[in-house]
Amino acid sequence: MTTSNGQQKQNVSGLQIQGGAAVVAPASSFQGAIPANALVVVPVTKPTDELLLQLEKGPLVVTNDQLWALLGFNGPAVQVSDDQGRPIAIGLEDLLSGLEQHWNEEPNDLNRARIFAQELLKHQRHARAEQVLTKLVAKGGTGEDWLALGICQLQQDKLDKAEGTLTGAGNLLKQSPYPHLHLARVFAKKTETGREDEEIEKAIALDVGCVDAWAYMFQTHRERDGEEKAVAFIEERAKDLKNSAPWVALQGFYSTKEETRDVAIAFAEKGVQANDADPLALLCLSALYGQGGKLDKITELLSKHEPKMANNVHLANNYFEALFQTGQLDKVTRLLNALAGSPNKEVKQFAIQRSQVVAQFLQQQQQRLAATAKA
């Protein structure tokens, strides 16, 4: 690679682009991953007459929509899978029109309508999603369909409709906290504070381990009374619970900034103390330790929970990275051998891939030792 001032740089692995140079190369040239701030150039195989005319006038500025059109997409590109399971890119408008046509071919097929509605919601097409979900509910949709329709109406500030729909969803999904959480949002927009609090309490009563419910409770009290009182309120509520959810919720508000990481760690540690069998609590705390470079604490924390890793690839990854980076290769080998027998496909694949990484690392070590001995 040559920088803009002509100096040669040989170390391409772990490339960090900061400006002053442009590299045009196929994606396969980057063995790890394409750098986040890299300039990606996509060739246009057949320029339109309009584009050629514009290029003759000199430099060209285009909007996002025009950019996708130049690349041949009808709307922003989205990734889907073909009938062989291979990932392909398709324009959003083509995807939605294809799903709508697929549904129209069998209008009584609720699954086709459901898939279409899910994509509409994902891409913020709330008005059209409401139309589809209304028909779906009318034809005997499930409680989840009622819930999706209520959320869609809430997003459009159709509060009375959303209240009725979400109440119906709650009647159908009697064990789910989520209709009540979304009803709480309806009452928040209606500035009915008392009813908002009632719905949050109902959600927690149904599922005390619902992290979203505790996070919502903290947010509402923080907005009303300030952060210190909100933390104290959650701590008081969680004091006698053998459940990590309140603490996992709290750590989430402080884990994104380095200056509040120690606060997040303190809450995450309380979560593990409340219930050290909860994989989510272990995952949060180990991730926070990793962000702070406390690898020994990760190994100390997770060494007692190796059996959980057979069904949790994220825990397995955190433990593997801590062991590998601290040079505990004997423990790495034992861990990967155990995970290779996991019935979980994701964990099994993880073990295979990491075994290859370890084998490559050991081979490089042997080559270095041989070269040193020869020298």
C-alpha positions as CSV (number, residue, x, y, z in Angstrom):
1,M,0.0,0.0,0.0
2,T,1.3,3.5,-0.7
3,T,0.1,6.5,1.3
4,S,-0.6,9.9,-0.2
5,N,2.9,11.2,0.5
6,G,4.5,8.2,-1.3
7,Q,5.7,6.3,1.8
8,Q,5.4,2.6,1.7
9,K,3.5,0.7,4.4
10,Q,4.0,-3.0,4.5
11,N,1.7,-3.9,7.4
12,V,-1.7,-4.4,5.8
13,S,-3.3,-6.7,8.5
14,G,-5.4,-4.8,11.0
15,L,-5.5,-1.8,8.5
16,Q,-6.6,1.4,10.1
17,I,-7.7,4.1,7.6
18,Q,-7.8,7.6,8.9
19,G,-7.7,9.6,5.7
20,G,-5.2,10.9,3.3
21,A,-5.2,7.7,1.2
22,A,-7.7,5.6,-0.8
23,V,-7.4,1.9,-1.5
24,V,-9.4,0.4,-4.3
25,A,-9.4,-3.4,-3.9
26,P,-11.8,-6.3,-3.9
27,A,-13.4,-7.2,-0.6
28,S,-11.5,-10.5,-0.5
29,S,-8.3,-8.5,0.0
30,F,-9.3,-7.8,3.6
31,Q,-9.0,-11.1,5.3
32,G,-10.4,-10.0,8.7
33,A,-13.1,-7.5,7.8
34,I,-13.4,-4.4,5.8
35,P,-12.4,-1.4,8.0
36,A,-15.4,0.5,9.3
37,N,-14.3,3.8,7.7
38,A,-13.1,2.4,4.4
39,L,-14.3,3.8,1.1
40,V,-16.1,1.0,-0.7
41,V,-16.3,1.4,-4.5
42,V,-18.9,-0.6,-6.4
43,P,-18.6,-0.8,-10.2
44,V,-21.7,0.1,-12.2
45,T,-21.8,-2.5,-15.0
46,K,-24.2,-0.6,-17.3
47,P,-24.3,3.2,-16.8
48,T,-27.6,4.8,-17.9
49,D,-27.7,7.5,-20.6
50,E,-28.7,9.9,-17.9
51,L,-25.7,9.0,-15.7
52,L,-23.3,9.4,-18.7
53,L,-24.8,12.8,-19.4
54,Q,-24.3,13.9,-15.8
55,L,-20.7,12.6,-15.8
56,E,-19.8,14.7,-18.8
57,K,-20.7,17.8,-16.8
58,G,-18.1,17.0,-14.1
59,P,-18.3,15.9,-10.4
60,L,-21.7,14.6,-9.4
61,V,-23.5,14.8,-6.0
62,V,-26.4,12.4,-5.5
63,T,-28.9,11.7,-2.7
64,N,-29.1,8.3,-1.0
65,D,-32.1,7.3,-3.1
66,Q,-30.3,8.4,-6.3
67,L,-27.2,6.4,-5.2
68,W,-29.2,3.2,-4.8
69,A,-30.9,3.8,-8.2
70,L,-27.5,4.2,-9.8
71,L,-26.4,0.8,-8.4
72,G,-29.5,-0.8,-9.8
73,F,-31.7,-1.1,-6.7
74,N,-35.3,-0.1,-6.4
75,G,-35.0,1.6,-3.0
76,P,-32.3,0.9,-0.3
77,A,-30.6,-2.4,-0.6
78,V,-31.6,-5.0,2.0
79,Q,-30.2,-8.5,2.5
80,V,-32.4,-11.6,2.1
81,S,-31.9,-15.2,1.4
82,D,-32.6,-17.0,-1.9
83,D,-34.3,-20.4,-2.1
84,Q,-30.9,-22.0,-1.5
85,G,-30.3,-20.1,1.7
86,R,-27.7,-17.9,0.1
87,P,-27.6,-14.1,1.0
88,I,-28.5,-11.8,-1.8
89,A,-29.2,-8.0,-1.9
90,I,-32.5,-6.6,-3.3
91,G,-34.1,-3.2,-3.4
92,L,-36.5,-2.6,-0.5
93,E,-39.4,-1.6,-2.8
94,D,-38.9,-4.8,-4.8
95,L,-38.9,-6.8,-1.6
96,L,-42.1,-5.3,-0.3
97,S,-43.9,-5.5,-3.6
98,G,-42.8,-9.1,-4.0
99,L,-44.1,-10.0,-0.5
100,E,-47.4,-8.2,-1.2
101,Q,-47.8,-10.1,-4.4
102,H,-47.0,-13.4,-2.7
103,W,-49.7,-12.6,-0.1
104,N,-52.3,-11.6,-2.8
105,E,-51.8,-15.0,-4.4
106,E,-53.1,-16.6,-1.2
107,P,-55.0,-13.9,0.7
108,N,-56.2,-16.5,3.3
109,D,-52.7,-17.5,4.1
110,L,-52.0,-15.8,7.4
111,N,-48.3,-16.6,7.5
112,R,-47.8,-14.7,4.2
113,A,-49.6,-11.7,5.6
114,R,-47.6,-11.9,8.8
115,I,-44.2,-12.0,6.9
116,F,-45.3,-9.0,4.8
117,A,-46.4,-7.0,7.9
118,Q,-43.2,-7.8,9.8
119,E,-41.1,-6.3,6.9
120,L,-43.3,-3.3,6.8
121,L,-42.9,-2.7,10.5
122,K,-39.1,-3.3,10.3
123,H,-38.8,-0.5,7.7
124,Q,-41.2,1.9,9.4
125,R,-44.1,1.6,6.9
126,H,-46.6,1.9,9.7
127,A,-49.7,3.0,7.8
128,R,-49.5,0.1,5.3
129,A,-48.5,-2.4,8.1
130,E,-51.7,-1.3,10.0
131,Q,-53.8,-2.2,7.0
132,V,-52.3,-5.6,6.7
133,L,-52.4,-6.4,10.4
134,T,-56.0,-5.3,10.6
135,K,-57.0,-7.8,8.0
136,L,-54.8,-10.4,9.7
137,V,-56.5,-9.9,13.1
138,A,-60.0,-9.9,11.5
139,K,-59.2,-13.3,10.0
140,G,-58.3,-14.9,13.3
141,G,-54.8,-13.6,14.1
142,T,-53.0,-14.6,17.2
143,G,-52.2,-12.5,20.3
144,E,-48.9,-11.6,18.7
145,D,-50.7,-10.2,15.7
146,W,-52.9,-8.1,18.1
147,L,-49.7,-6.9,19.8
148,A,-48.1,-5.9,16.5
149,L,-51.2,-4.0,15.4
150,G,-51.3,-2.2,18.8
151,I,-47.7,-1.2,18.5
152,C,-48.2,0.0,14.9
153,Q,-51.1,2.2,16.0
154,L,-49.1,3.5,19.0
155,Q,-46.3,4.5,16.6
156,Q,-48.8,6.6,14.6
157,D,-50.2,8.1,17.8
158,K,-53.6,6.5,17.3
159,L,-53.8,6.2,21.1
160,D,-57.4,5.2,21.6
161,K,-57.2,2.5,18.9
162,A,-53.9,1.3,20.4
163,E,-55.3,1.1,23.9
164,G,-58.2,-1.1,22.7
165,T,-56.0,-3.3,20.6
166,L,-53.3,-3.7,23.2
167,T,-55.9,-4.5,25.8
168,G,-57.1,-7.3,23.5
169,A,-53.5,-8.5,23.1
170,G,-53.2,-8.7,26.9
171,N,-56.3,-10.8,27.1
172,L,-54.9,-13.2,24.5
173,L,-51.3,-13.2,25.8
174,K,-52.1,-13.6,29.5
175,Q,-48.5,-14.5,30.5
176,S,-46.7,-11.9,28.5
177,P,-45.6,-8.6,30.0
178,Y,-45.3,-6.8,26.7
179,P,-48.9,-5.8,26.0
180,H,-48.8,-4.1,29.4
181,L,-45.5,-2.4,28.7
182,H,-46.9,-1.0,25.4
183,L,-50.1,0.0,27.2
184,A,-47.9,1.9,29.6
185,R,-46.5,3.8,26.7
186,V,-50.0,4.7,25.5
187,F,-50.9,6.1,28.9
188,A,-47.6,8.0,29.0
189,K,-48.5,9.7,25.8
190,K,-51.9,10.4,27.3
191,T,-50.1,11.9,30.4
192,E,-52.0,9.4,32.6
193,T,-49.2,8.7,35.0
194,G,-51.1,6.6,37.4
195,R,-52.3,4.2,34.7
196,E,-48.8,4.1,33.2
197,D,-47.4,2.9,36.6
198,E,-50.2,0.3,36.9
199,E,-49.3,-1.3,33.6
200,I,-45.6,-1.4,34.5
201,E,-46.4,-3.1,37.7
202,K,-48.6,-5.6,35.9
203,A,-45.8,-6.4,33.5
204,I,-43.3,-7.0,36.4
205,A,-45.9,-9.1,38.3
206,L,-46.3,-11.3,35.2
207,D,-42.6,-11.7,34.6
208,V,-40.2,-10.4,37.3
209,G,-37.3,-11.4,35.1
210,C,-38.4,-9.0,32.3
211,V,-35.4,-6.6,31.9
212,D,-37.4,-4.3,29.6
213,A,-40.0,-3.8,32.3
214,W,-37.4,-2.8,34.9
215,A,-35.7,-0.5,32.4
216,Y,-39.0,1.2,31.7
217,M,-39.7,1.6,35.4
218,F,-36.2,3.2,35.9
219,Q,-36.7,5.6,32.9
220,T,-40.1,6.8,34.2
221,H,-38.8,7.5,37.7
222,R,-35.7,9.2,36.4
223,E,-37.7,11.5,34.2
224,R,-40.0,12.4,37.1
225,D,-37.7,12.5,40.2
226,G,-34.1,12.5,38.8
227,E,-31.4,9.8,38.5
228,E,-30.4,9.4,42.1
229,K,-34.0,8.8,43.4
230,A,-34.7,6.5,40.4
231,V,-31.7,4.3,41.3
232,A,-32.7,4.3,44.9
233,F,-36.3,3.3,43.9
234,I,-35.1,0.3,41.8
235,E,-32.6,-0.8,44.5
236,E,-35.4,-0.8,47.1
237,R,-37.7,-2.8,44.8
238,A,-35.0,-5.3,43.9
239,K,-33.6,-5.7,47.5
240,D,-35.4,-8.9,48.4
241,L,-35.6,-10.4,44.9
242,K,-33.5,-13.4,43.9
243,N,-33.5,-12.1,40.4
244,S,-30.9,-10.4,38.3
245,A,-33.2,-8.5,35.9
246,P,-33.4,-5.2,37.9
247,W,-29.6,-5.0,38.0
248,V,-29.1,-6.0,34.4
249,A,-31.5,-3.2,33.5
250,L,-29.6,-0.6,35.5
251,Q,-26.2,-1.6,34.2
252,G,-27.5,-1.1,30.7
253,F,-27.9,2.7,31.3
254,Y,-24.3,3.1,32.4
255,S,-22.4,0.5,30.3
256,T,-22.0,2.6,27.1
257,K,-19.7,5.3,28.5
258,E,-16.2,4.7,29.8
259,E,-16.7,7.3,32.6
260,T,-19.7,5.3,34.0
261,R,-18.3,1.8,33.4
262,D,-17.4,1.3,37.1
263,V,-21.0,2.1,38.0
264,A,-22.3,-0.4,35.5
265,I,-19.9,-3.0,36.8
266,A,-21.2,-2.5,40.4
267,F,-24.8,-3.0,39.2
268,A,-23.8,-6.0,37.1
269,E,-22.0,-7.6,40.0
270,K,-25.2,-7.2,42.1
271,G,-27.1,-9.0,39.3
272,V,-24.7,-12.0,39.5
273,Q,-25.0,-12.0,43.3
274,A,-28.8,-12.0,43.1
275,N,-28.8,-14.9,40.6
276,D,-25.5,-16.4,39.4
277,A,-27.4,-19.0,37.3
278,D,-28.7,-16.3,34.9
279,P,-26.6,-16.4,31.7
280,L,-27.6,-12.8,30.9
281,A,-26.2,-11.5,34.2
282,L,-23.0,-13.4,33.6
283,L,-22.8,-12.2,30.0
284,C,-23.2,-8.5,31.0
285,L,-20.6,-8.6,33.8
286,S,-18.1,-10.5,31.7
287,A,-18.5,-8.1,28.8
288,L,-18.0,-5.1,31.1
289,Y,-14.9,-6.7,32.6
290,G,-13.6,-7.3,29.0
291,Q,-14.2,-3.6,28.1
292,G,-12.0,-2.7,31.1
293,G,-9.3,-5.2,30.2
294,K,-10.0,-7.2,33.3
295,L,-9.4,-10.6,31.7
296,D,-8.5,-12.4,35.0
297,K,-11.8,-11.4,36.4
298,I,-13.6,-12.9,33.4
299,T,-11.9,-16.2,33.8
300,E,-12.6,-16.2,37.5
301,L,-16.2,-15.4,36.9
302,L,-16.9,-17.8,34.1
303,S,-14.8,-20.8,35.1
304,K,-17.6,-22.0,37.4
305,H,-20.2,-21.8,34.6
306,E,-18.7,-23.8,31.7
307,P,-21.7,-26.1,31.4
308,K,-23.9,-23.1,30.5
309,M,-21.7,-22.4,27.5
310,A,-22.9,-25.6,25.8
311,N,-26.0,-23.6,24.9
312,N,-24.8,-20.0,25.0
313,V,-22.3,-19.1,22.3
314,H,-21.8,-15.5,23.7
315,L,-20.7,-16.8,27.1
316,A,-18.5,-19.3,25.4
317,N,-16.9,-16.5,23.3
318,N,-16.2,-14.3,26.3
319,Y,-14.6,-17.1,28.2
320,F,-12.6,-18.3,25.2
321,E,-11.2,-14.8,24.5
322,A,-10.2,-14.3,28.1
323,L,-8.4,-17.6,28.3
324,F,-6.8,-17.2,24.9
325,Q,-5.5,-13.7,25.5
326,T,-4.1,-14.6,28.8
327,G,-2.2,-17.6,27.3
328,Q,-4.1,-20.4,29.1
329,L,-4.0,-22.7,26.1
330,D,-4.5,-25.9,28.1
331,K,-7.9,-24.6,29.4
332,V,-8.7,-23.3,25.9
333,T,-8.2,-26.8,24.4
334,R,-10.4,-28.4,27.1
335,L,-13.1,-25.8,26.6
336,L,-13.2,-26.3,22.8
337,N,-13.2,-30.1,23.1
338,A,-16.2,-29.9,25.4
339,L,-18.1,-27.4,23.2
340,A,-17.4,-29.5,20.1
341,G,-19.9,-32.0,21.5
342,S,-22.6,-29.5,22.1
343,P,-26.1,-30.2,20.6
344,N,-26.3,-26.4,19.8
345,K,-25.3,-25.9,16.2
346,E,-24.1,-22.4,16.8
347,V,-21.9,-23.4,19.7
348,K,-20.6,-26.4,17.8
349,Q,-19.6,-24.2,14.8
350,F,-18.0,-21.7,17.2
351,A,-15.9,-24.5,18.7
352,I,-14.7,-25.7,15.2
353,Q,-13.8,-22.2,14.1
354,R,-11.9,-21.3,17.2
355,S,-10.1,-24.7,17.1
356,Q,-8.8,-23.7,13.7
357,V,-7.6,-20.3,15.1
358,V,-5.8,-22.0,18.0
359,A,-4.2,-24.5,15.6
360,Q,-3.0,-21.7,13.3
361,F,-1.6,-19.8,16.3
362,L,0.3,-22.8,17.6
363,Q,1.7,-23.5,14.1
364,Q,3.0,-19.9,14.0
365,Q,4.5,-20.3,17.4
366,Q,6.3,-23.4,16.3
367,Q,7.6,-21.7,13.2
368,R,9.0,-18.8,15.2
369,L,10.7,-21.2,17.6
370,A,12.2,-23.1,14.7
371,A,13.4,-19.9,13.1
372,T,14.9,-18.7,16.4
373,A,16.7,-22.0,17.0
374,K,18.1,-22.0,13.4
375,A,19.3,-18.4,13.9
